[in-house]
Amino acid sequence: MAAKGPHPVLAGRRGRDELRWRDRTVLYATVTITGAAVMMLELLGTRVIGPFFGVSLYVWSALIAVTMIALALGYFLGGWCADRRPRIRLAHLVLLAALGTLAIIPLSGPVLAAADPFGVRAGALLGALALFLAPLTCLGMSGPYVVKLAARGVDGVGIAAGSVYAISTLGSVLGTLALGFYLLPILGTRRIVEGTGAVLLVLGLGLALYERQLLGRTQVATLAALVLAVLVALVAGVLSPVRVAEGFRVLHSAESMYGWVRVVDDERKGIRLLLSDASSIGAVDLRTGRTALAYQQILALLPLVARRAGPGAAPAEEGGALLIGLGVGYVATELDRQGLRTDAIEIDPAVAAAAIDFFGYRPAGRLILGDGRYEIRGLRQRYRLIIHDCFTGGAEPIHLLTRETFATLRSLLADGGVLAVNFVGFARGPGSEALAAVSTTLASVFPHRRVFVTRPGAEFSDYVFLASQAPIEFAPRDDADRAILAALAKLEIPPPQPVGVLLTDDFNPLEGMEVRKAELYRRLFMDRVSPALLLR
């Protein structure tokens, strides 16, 4: 059993009921740093797991659940060990957390590959458990240890516990803000994870020196040598060249608040890809400069739509086009080339920069950086054509597919203007309810709809919905246009019957309907690109 009385480290303080300023500084600094590390690891988990499983509600739920499990386990074990295992010290816990943190990046590839067969939900949960449970548990254990060290006798336990957890929470707030507002866009996930591990290593060594009366000189020297060796390995790893998949050349890599963006040349097929995490959001044939994505070929034909307020009515007012979801900028460039000045909204500045630097996108209209749902509320112009193209990583941002969003977009259309919505889905079987829900929601806002597919008769395809307040017709200008429209007519299908769920801001189960799609998309990505491109 643990000896009663003052903690040996604090035995030299001026009185049993008074903490020395040095002790207070060390202990409160420790919980500030460990609190910040907890939240940073939780948030960075989406960047580590996201390339394999997408950044969906399932991944966030898995990481939050693992964090809560780890903290609950850490609080219990920390309290038990603080009372029953006096040979385990605070330095041990912080150093173990540091080593567990430093192991996250090297282990992420094999761990996530092993979890991949379990699917989006179970795979994300198992991957998060394997990578984050150990370091987060050790960080959670530090709290009860500091409470025990800081308590001023039995009467001071409440004040000590309250102070420690308040300061730890403040550290979590500071870590969250520092990561999201500053560090992530500048340093990227890998360097921040490794930097967090390095900070914990240094903290652990400092605590070992602080607790040297308990650890002994030999143990402290051994820990110092271990810390130095790990730091040298970290520097070597950061400076070493990044390995890439055979047959692919990474031209550019940047990390923003929204994803890990890379420009990659597939040298086998002669295609340049724009990747965001595990999603291909653009692909251009390097020989022809044309898109390699079939649905974008359909979108590029939309200037041929006859904009009418009704049968025999005058053409709608000129108003240009609005594109929500820039991708590589191919669609915007094609619309501009055909005389339709195009404004574009893109949430990720890293995607917009890559489109300009590597895909030749030159904004003819406004390039608006921000979330589509927020930005459309501030628009005052009315458009002849609005294109909604926000597919990424096997899913769409569900807040952009509600009745309220479509109603806002309707208010931005000129008389007889057309909204085009690209949606990837299943025509039948599990997951087909997502397509039915989108069709139903569009039908609740627009009385006229036409639908085109990239793979007629296939179970899984891109669906390009055209929706308007007026009948939708095409206006060929010459024989070439008529030939194009004849080919396009073969891709048209009857609009799905509006018998699905109505998607609203209040009730939107779309993400739960798209598990099968997310899993299939991940398989297609692995087969067509390379899993090695997902490793940091």
C-alpha positions as CSV (number, residue, x, y, z in Angstrom):
1,M,0.0,0.0,0.0
2,A,1.1,3.6,-0.6
3,A,2.7,5.4,2.3
4,K,0.6,8.1,3.8
5,G,1.7,11.7,4.2
6,P,3.1,14.3,1.7
7,H,4.2,13.1,-1.7
8,P,8.0,12.7,-1.7
9,V,8.5,15.1,-4.6
10,L,6.7,17.8,-2.7
11,A,8.2,17.0,0.7
12,G,10.3,20.1,0.7
13,R,7.5,22.6,0.3
14,R,7.1,25.2,3.1
15,G,4.2,23.6,4.7
16,R,1.9,20.6,4.2
17,D,-1.0,22.8,3.2
18,E,0.9,25.1,0.8
19,L,2.3,24.3,-2.7
20,R,5.6,25.9,-3.7
21,W,5.3,28.2,-6.7
22,R,7.6,25.8,-8.6
23,D,5.5,22.8,-7.9
24,R,2.3,24.6,-8.9
25,T,3.9,25.8,-12.2
26,V,5.2,22.4,-13.1
27,L,1.9,20.6,-12.3
28,Y,-0.4,23.2,-14.0
29,A,1.9,23.4,-17.1
30,T,1.7,19.6,-17.3
31,V,-2.1,19.5,-17.4
32,T,-2.2,22.4,-19.8
33,I,0.0,20.6,-22.3
34,T,-1.6,17.2,-21.9
35,G,-5.1,18.8,-22.2
36,A,-4.0,20.5,-25.4
37,A,-2.5,17.2,-26.7
38,V,-5.8,15.3,-26.1
39,M,-7.9,17.7,-28.3
40,M,-5.2,17.9,-30.9
41,L,-5.0,14.2,-31.3
42,E,-8.7,13.9,-31.4
43,L,-9.0,16.5,-34.2
44,L,-6.0,15.2,-36.1
45,G,-7.5,11.7,-36.0
46,T,-9.9,12.7,-38.8
47,R,-6.9,13.6,-41.0
48,V,-5.1,10.3,-40.2
49,I,-8.2,8.1,-40.7
50,G,-10.0,10.3,-43.3
51,P,-7.9,9.2,-46.3
52,F,-9.1,5.6,-45.8
53,F,-12.6,6.1,-44.5
54,G,-13.6,9.6,-45.5
55,V,-14.4,12.5,-43.2
56,S,-17.9,11.6,-42.4
57,L,-20.2,11.5,-39.4
58,Y,-19.0,7.9,-38.8
59,V,-15.4,8.9,-38.6
60,W,-16.1,11.8,-36.2
61,S,-18.3,9.5,-34.1
62,A,-15.6,6.9,-33.9
63,L,-12.9,9.4,-32.8
64,I,-15.1,11.1,-30.3
65,A,-16.1,7.7,-28.9
66,V,-12.5,6.5,-28.7
67,T,-11.5,9.8,-27.0
68,M,-14.2,9.4,-24.4
69,I,-13.4,5.8,-23.8
70,A,-9.7,6.6,-23.4
71,L,-10.3,9.5,-21.0
72,A,-12.8,7.4,-18.9
73,L,-10.3,4.6,-18.8
74,G,-7.4,7.0,-18.1
75,Y,-9.2,8.7,-15.2
76,F,-10.0,5.4,-13.6
77,L,-6.6,3.9,-14.0
78,G,-4.9,7.1,-13.1
79,G,-6.7,7.4,-9.8
80,W,-6.1,3.7,-9.0
81,C,-2.4,3.8,-9.8
82,A,-1.9,7.1,-8.0
83,D,-3.1,5.5,-4.8
84,R,-2.0,1.9,-5.3
85,R,1.2,2.0,-7.5
86,P,3.5,4.6,-6.1
87,R,6.4,3.4,-8.4
88,I,4.5,4.6,-11.4
89,R,5.1,8.3,-11.8
90,L,3.8,11.2,-13.8
91,A,6.9,11.1,-16.0
92,H,6.2,7.5,-17.0
93,L,2.7,8.3,-18.2
94,V,3.7,11.4,-20.2
95,L,6.6,9.5,-21.8
96,L,4.3,6.6,-22.7
97,A,1.8,9.0,-24.2
98,A,4.7,10.5,-26.2
99,L,5.8,7.2,-27.6
100,G,2.2,6.2,-28.4
101,T,1.7,9.6,-30.2
102,L,5.0,9.1,-32.2
103,A,3.8,5.7,-33.3
104,I,0.6,6.9,-34.9
105,I,2.0,7.9,-38.3
106,P,4.3,4.9,-38.8
107,L,1.5,2.5,-37.7
108,S,-1.4,4.3,-39.6
109,G,-0.7,2.5,-42.9
110,P,-0.8,-1.1,-41.8
111,V,-3.4,-0.5,-39.1
112,L,-5.9,1.2,-41.5
113,A,-5.2,-1.3,-44.2
114,A,-6.1,-4.1,-41.7
115,A,-9.2,-2.2,-40.6
116,D,-10.3,-1.5,-44.2
117,P,-12.2,-4.8,-44.8
118,F,-14.5,-4.0,-41.9
119,G,-16.2,-1.2,-43.7
120,V,-16.7,2.5,-43.0
121,R,-18.2,2.3,-39.6
122,A,-16.5,-0.7,-37.9
123,G,-13.2,0.0,-39.8
124,A,-13.1,3.6,-38.6
125,L,-13.8,2.6,-35.0
126,L,-11.2,-0.2,-35.0
127,G,-8.6,2.0,-36.6
128,A,-9.2,4.8,-34.1
129,L,-9.0,2.4,-31.2
130,A,-5.7,0.9,-32.4
131,L,-4.0,4.2,-33.2
132,F,-5.3,6.5,-30.5
133,L,-6.5,4.6,-27.4
134,A,-3.1,4.1,-25.8
135,P,-1.7,7.6,-26.0
136,L,-5.1,9.2,-25.1
137,T,-5.4,6.8,-22.1
138,C,-2.0,7.8,-20.8
139,L,-2.8,11.5,-21.2
140,G,-6.1,10.9,-19.3
141,M,-4.2,9.2,-16.5
142,S,-2.1,12.3,-15.9
143,G,-5.0,14.2,-14.5
144,P,-5.6,12.1,-11.3
145,Y,-1.8,12.0,-10.7
146,V,-1.6,15.8,-10.8
147,V,-4.7,16.1,-8.5
148,K,-3.0,13.8,-6.0
149,L,0.2,15.8,-6.1
150,A,-1.6,19.2,-5.9
151,A,-4.1,18.2,-3.1
152,R,-3.4,20.1,0.1
153,G,-4.6,17.3,2.5
154,V,-8.1,15.9,2.5
155,D,-9.7,19.3,2.8
156,G,-7.9,20.5,-0.4
157,V,-8.9,17.7,-2.7
158,G,-12.0,19.5,-4.1
159,I,-10.0,22.7,-4.9
160,A,-7.1,20.8,-6.4
161,A,-9.4,18.6,-8.6
162,G,-11.4,21.6,-9.8
163,S,-8.3,23.7,-10.5
164,V,-6.5,20.8,-12.4
165,Y,-9.5,20.0,-14.6
166,A,-10.3,23.6,-15.3
167,I,-6.7,24.3,-16.4
168,S,-6.6,21.0,-18.4
169,T,-9.8,22.1,-20.2
170,L,-8.3,25.5,-20.9
171,G,-5.3,23.7,-22.4
172,S,-7.7,21.8,-24.6
173,V,-9.4,25.0,-25.8
174,L,-6.0,26.5,-26.6
175,G,-4.9,23.4,-28.4
176,T,-8.0,23.3,-30.5
177,L,-7.8,26.9,-31.5
178,A,-4.1,26.7,-32.3
179,L,-4.5,23.6,-34.4
180,G,-7.5,24.8,-36.4
181,F,-6.6,28.4,-36.8
182,Y,-2.9,28.3,-37.3
183,L,-0.9,25.1,-37.2
184,L,-2.8,22.7,-39.5
185,P,-2.7,24.8,-42.7
186,I,1.0,25.7,-42.1
187,L,2.5,22.4,-40.9
188,G,0.2,19.6,-42.0
189,T,-0.9,16.5,-40.1
190,R,2.2,14.5,-40.0
191,R,4.5,17.2,-38.6
192,I,1.9,18.2,-36.0
193,V,1.4,14.7,-34.7
194,E,5.2,14.2,-34.6
195,G,5.6,17.7,-33.0
196,T,3.0,16.8,-30.4
197,G,4.9,13.6,-29.6
198,A,8.2,15.6,-29.4
199,V,6.7,18.1,-27.0
200,L,5.4,15.3,-24.8
201,L,8.8,13.7,-24.8
202,V,10.5,16.9,-23.6
203,L,7.8,17.3,-21.0
204,G,8.3,13.8,-19.9
205,L,12.0,14.3,-19.5
206,G,11.4,17.5,-17.6
207,L,9.1,15.7,-15.2
208,A,11.7,12.9,-14.8
209,L,14.2,15.6,-13.7
210,Y,11.5,17.1,-11.5
211,E,10.8,13.7,-9.9
212,R,14.5,12.7,-9.8
213,Q,14.3,11.9,-6.1
214,L,12.0,9.0,-7.1
215,L,13.5,8.0,-10.4
216,G,17.2,8.1,-9.7
217,R,20.1,9.4,-11.8
218,T,20.5,6.2,-13.8
219,Q,16.8,6.2,-14.9
220,V,16.9,9.9,-15.7
221,A,20.0,9.4,-17.9
222,T,18.3,6.5,-19.7
223,L,15.2,8.5,-20.3
224,A,17.3,11.4,-21.6
225,A,19.1,9.2,-24.0
226,L,15.8,7.7,-25.2
227,V,14.3,11.2,-25.8
228,L,17.4,12.3,-27.7
229,A,17.3,9.2,-29.9
230,V,13.7,9.6,-30.7
231,L,14.1,13.3,-31.5
232,V,17.0,12.5,-33.9
233,A,14.8,9.9,-35.6
234,L,12.0,12.4,-35.9
235,V,14.3,15.0,-37.6
236,A,15.6,12.3,-40.0
237,G,12.0,11.3,-40.8
238,V,10.9,14.8,-41.5
239,L,13.8,15.5,-43.8
240,S,13.7,12.2,-45.6
241,P,12.0,12.2,-49.0
242,V,8.4,11.0,-49.1
243,R,7.8,7.7,-50.8
244,V,5.2,7.6,-53.6
245,A,3.4,4.9,-55.4
246,E,5.1,3.4,-58.5
247,G,3.7,4.9,-61.7
248,F,2.5,8.1,-59.9
249,R,4.3,11.4,-59.5
250,V,3.2,13.8,-56.8
251,L,3.5,17.3,-58.2
252,H,2.0,19.2,-55.2
253,S,0.8,18.6,-51.7
254,A,-0.9,21.0,-49.4
255,E,-3.0,20.6,-46.3
256,S,-5.8,23.0,-45.4
257,M,-8.5,23.0,-42.8
258,Y,-10.7,20.9,-45.1
259,G,-8.4,18.1,-46.4
260,W,-5.1,16.8,-47.7
261,V,-4.9,18.1,-51.3
262,R,-2.5,16.6,-53.8
263,V,-1.9,17.0,-57.5
264,V,-0.8,13.6,-58.9
265,D,0.2,12.5,-62.4
266,D,-0.8,9.0,-63.3
267,E,2.1,8.3,-65.7
268,R,0.6,5.0,-66.9
269,K,-2.6,6.6,-68.1
270,G,-1.4,10.1,-68.9
271,I,-4.0,11.6,-66.5
272,R,-3.5,14.4,-64.0
273,L,-5.5,14.0,-60.8
274,L,-6.6,16.4,-58.1
275,L,-7.0,14.4,-54.9
276,S,-8.5,15.6,-51.6
277,D,-7.9,12.9,-48.9
278,A,-9.2,9.7,-50.6
279,S,-11.4,11.4,-53.2
280,S,-10.6,12.3,-56.8
281,I,-12.2,15.7,-57.3
282,G,-10.8,16.2,-60.8
283,A,-9.0,14.4,-63.6
284,V,-7.7,15.8,-66.9
285,D,-6.2,14.0,-69.8
286,L,-2.7,15.4,-70.2
287,R,-2.7,14.8,-74.0
288,T,-6.0,16.5,-74.8
289,G,-6.5,18.8,-71.9
290,R,-10.1,17.5,-71.6
291,T,-11.7,16.1,-68.5
292,A,-11.5,12.4,-67.8
293,L,-14.7,12.4,-65.8
294,A,-17.8,11.6,-67.9
295,Y,-20.3,13.6,-65.9
296,Q,-18.3,16.8,-66.5
297,Q,-18.6,16.3,-70.2
298,I,-22.4,16.5,-69.7
299,L,-22.1,19.6,-67.5
300,A,-20.0,21.3,-70.2
301,L,-23.0,21.0,-72.6
302,L,-25.4,22.9,-70.4
303,P,-25.0,26.2,-72.3
304,L,-27.1,24.5,-75.0
305,V,-30.1,24.5,-72.6
306,A,-32.8,26.7,-74.0
307,R,-33.7,29.1,-71.2
308,R,-37.5,29.7,-71.5
309,A,-40.1,30.8,-69.0
310,G,-42.5,28.5,-70.7
311,P,-43.5,27.2,-74.1
312,G,-43.1,29.9,-76.7
313,A,-42.0,32.5,-74.2
314,A,-39.1,34.8,-74.6
315,P,-35.6,33.7,-73.6
316,A,-34.6,34.3,-70.0
317,E,-32.5,37.3,-69.0
318,E,-28.7,37.0,-69.4
319,G,-27.1,36.2,-66.1
320,G,-24.1,34.0,-66.5
321,A,-23.5,30.8,-64.5
322,L,-22.7,29.8,-60.9
323,L,-20.6,26.8,-60.1
324,I,-20.7,25.4,-56.5
325,G,-17.7,23.1,-56.2
326,L,-14.8,24.2,-58.3
327,G,-12.8,21.0,-58.6
328,V,-10.0,21.5,-61.2
329,G,-12.0,24.3,-62.8
330,Y,-12.7,22.4,-66.0
331,V,-16.4,23.0,-66.0
332,A,-16.0,26.7,-65.3
333,T,-13.4,27.0,-68.0
334,E,-15.7,25.3,-70.6
335,L,-18.7,27.5,-69.6
336,D,-16.5,30.6,-69.9
337,R,-15.2,29.5,-73.3
338,Q,-18.8,29.2,-74.5
339,G,-19.6,32.7,-73.5
340,L,-21.2,32.0,-70.1
341,R,-19.4,34.0,-67.6
342,T,-19.1,31.8,-64.5
343,D,-18.8,32.6,-60.8
344,A,-17.4,29.7,-58.7
345,I,-17.7,28.9,-55.0
346,E,-15.1,26.6,-53.5
347,I,-14.7,25.8,-49.8
348,D,-11.1,24.8,-49.9
349,P,-8.5,27.4,-50.7
350,A,-5.9,24.6,-51.4
351,V,-8.2,23.2,-54.1
352,A,-8.6,26.6,-55.7
353,A,-4.9,27.2,-55.7
354,A,-4.2,23.8,-57.2
355,A,-6.8,24.4,-60.0
356,I,-5.0,27.7,-60.9
357,D,-1.4,26.5,-60.6
358,F,-1.7,23.0,-62.2
359,F,-4.9,22.8,-64.3
360,G,-4.9,26.1,-66.1
361,Y,-8.0,27.5,-64.4
362,R,-8.3,31.3,-64.9
363,P,-11.3,32.8,-63.2
364,A,-13.4,34.9,-65.7
365,G,-16.0,35.5,-63.0
366,R,-15.7,35.8,-59.3
367,L,-13.9,33.0,-57.3
368,I,-15.6,32.9,-53.9
369,L,-13.8,30.9,-51.2
370,G,-16.2,29.7,-48.5
371,D,-18.9,27.1,-47.7
372,G,-21.5,27.0,-50.4
373,R,-24.5,27.1,-48.1
374,Y,-23.2,30.3,-46.4
375,E,-22.0,32.0,-49.6
376,I,-25.1,31.6,-51.6
377,R,-27.1,33.6,-49.0
378,G,-25.0,36.7,-49.8
379,L,-25.4,36.5,-53.6
380,R,-27.6,39.1,-55.3
381,Q,-27.1,38.2,-58.9
382,R,-29.5,36.0,-60.8
383,Y,-28.1,33.3,-63.0
384,R,-29.1,31.5,-66.1
385,L,-27.4,28.3,-65.0
386,I,-26.4,27.0,-61.5
387,I,-24.3,23.9,-61.2
388,H,-24.2,22.0,-57.9
389,D,-21.2,19.7,-57.9
390,C,-20.0,18.9,-54.4
391,F,-19.3,15.2,-54.4
392,T,-16.2,14.2,-52.4
393,G,-14.9,11.0,-50.8
394,G,-18.0,8.9,-51.4
395,A,-20.5,11.4,-50.1
396,E,-21.8,14.9,-50.5
397,P,-22.1,17.7,-47.9
398,I,-25.6,16.8,-46.8
399,H,-26.5,20.4,-45.8
400,L,-26.2,21.3,-49.5
401,L,-28.9,18.8,-50.5
402,T,-31.8,20.0,-48.4
403,R,-35.1,21.5,-49.6
404,E,-34.0,24.8,-48.0
405,T,-30.8,24.9,-50.0
406,F,-32.6,24.1,-53.3
407,A,-35.2,26.9,-52.5
408,T,-32.3,29.4,-52.0
409,L,-30.8,28.3,-55.3
410,R,-34.2,28.7,-57.0
411,S,-34.3,32.3,-55.8
412,L,-31.0,32.9,-57.6
413,L,-32.1,31.6,-60.9
414,A,-33.2,34.0,-63.7
415,D,-36.7,33.3,-65.2
416,G,-36.5,30.0,-66.9
417,G,-33.0,29.3,-65.5
418,V,-31.8,25.8,-64.8
419,L,-30.2,24.2,-61.8
420,A,-28.0,21.2,-62.5
421,V,-27.2,18.8,-59.6
422,N,-24.6,16.1,-59.9
423,F,-25.3,13.1,-57.6
424,V,-23.6,9.8,-57.5
425,G,-25.7,6.9,-56.4
426,F,-27.4,3.5,-56.9
427,A,-30.4,3.0,-59.1
428,R,-31.5,-0.1,-57.2
429,G,-30.6,-2.2,-54.2
430,P,-29.2,-0.9,-50.8
431,G,-28.4,2.7,-51.0
432,S,-30.8,3.5,-53.8
433,E,-33.0,5.4,-51.2
434,A,-30.4,8.2,-51.3
435,L,-31.1,8.8,-55.0
436,A,-34.8,8.7,-54.4
437,A,-34.5,11.2,-51.5
438,V,-32.5,13.7,-53.7
439,S,-35.1,13.3,-56.5
440,T,-38.0,13.8,-54.1
441,T,-36.4,16.9,-52.6
442,L,-35.7,18.5,-56.0
443,A,-39.3,17.7,-57.0
444,S,-40.6,19.5,-54.0
445,V,-39.0,22.8,-55.2
446,F,-38.9,22.4,-59.0
447,P,-41.9,21.2,-61.1
448,H,-39.7,20.4,-64.2
449,R,-36.8,18.0,-64.2
450,R,-34.7,16.0,-66.6
451,V,-32.1,13.4,-65.7
452,F,-28.9,12.2,-67.5
453,V,-26.6,9.3,-66.5
454,T,-23.0,8.5,-67.3
455,R,-23.6,4.7,-67.4
456,P,-27.1,3.9,-68.8
457,G,-28.5,0.7,-67.3
458,A,-25.8,0.5,-64.6
459,E,-26.6,0.0,-61.0
460,F,-24.1,2.7,-59.9
461,S,-23.7,5.9,-61.9
462,D,-23.4,9.7,-61.9
463,Y,-26.9,11.3,-62.1
464,V,-27.0,14.8,-63.5
465,F,-30.4,16.3,-62.5
466,L,-31.6,19.4,-64.4
467,A,-34.4,21.3,-62.6
468,S,-36.3,24.4,-63.4
469,Q,-39.5,26.3,-63.0
470,A,-40.1,26.1,-66.7
471,P,-39.9,23.2,-69.2
472,I,-36.2,22.4,-70.0
473,E,-35.3,22.3,-73.6
474,F,-32.0,22.4,-75.6
475,A,-31.3,24.9,-78.4
476,P,-28.7,23.5,-80.9
477,R,-27.0,26.2,-82.9
478,D,-25.7,24.1,-85.7
479,D,-25.3,20.5,-87.0
480,A,-22.4,19.9,-84.5
481,D,-24.7,20.8,-81.6
482,R,-27.4,18.6,-83.0
483,A,-25.0,15.6,-83.2
484,I,-23.9,16.2,-79.6
485,L,-27.5,16.4,-78.4
486,A,-28.3,13.2,-80.2
487,A,-25.6,11.5,-78.3
488,L,-26.7,13.1,-75.1
489,A,-30.3,11.9,-75.6
490,K,-29.0,8.3,-75.2
491,L,-28.0,9.1,-71.7
492,E,-31.3,10.5,-70.6
493,I,-33.6,8.5,-68.3
494,P,-37.0,9.3,-66.8
495,P,-36.7,11.2,-63.5
496,P,-36.9,8.9,-60.5
497,Q,-40.4,8.9,-58.9
498,P,-40.6,11.3,-56.0
499,V,-41.3,8.6,-53.4
500,G,-38.3,9.0,-51.2
501,V,-37.6,10.9,-48.0
502,L,-37.9,14.7,-48.1
503,L,-34.5,16.1,-47.0
504,T,-34.7,19.2,-44.9
505,D,-32.5,21.0,-42.5
506,D,-34.5,19.5,-39.6
507,F,-34.5,15.9,-40.9
508,N,-31.7,14.7,-43.2
509,P,-30.7,11.0,-42.9
510,L,-28.8,11.1,-46.2
511,E,-25.4,10.2,-44.7
512,G,-26.8,7.1,-43.2
513,M,-28.2,6.1,-46.7
514,E,-24.8,6.4,-48.3
515,V,-22.7,3.9,-46.4
516,R,-22.7,1.4,-49.3
517,K,-21.7,4.2,-51.7
518,A,-18.8,5.3,-49.5
519,E,-17.5,1.8,-49.3
520,L,-17.8,1.2,-53.0
521,Y,-16.1,4.5,-53.8
522,R,-13.2,3.6,-51.5
523,R,-12.8,0.3,-53.3
524,L,-12.8,2.0,-56.7
525,F,-10.2,4.5,-55.5
526,M,-7.9,1.8,-54.2
527,D,-8.2,-0.2,-57.5
528,R,-7.8,2.8,-59.9
529,V,-5.3,4.9,-58.0
530,S,-3.1,3.5,-55.3
531,P,-3.4,3.0,-51.5
532,A,0.2,4.2,-51.2
533,L,-1.0,7.7,-52.1
534,L,-3.1,7.7,-48.8
535,L,0.0,7.3,-46.6
536,R,1.7,10.3,-45.1
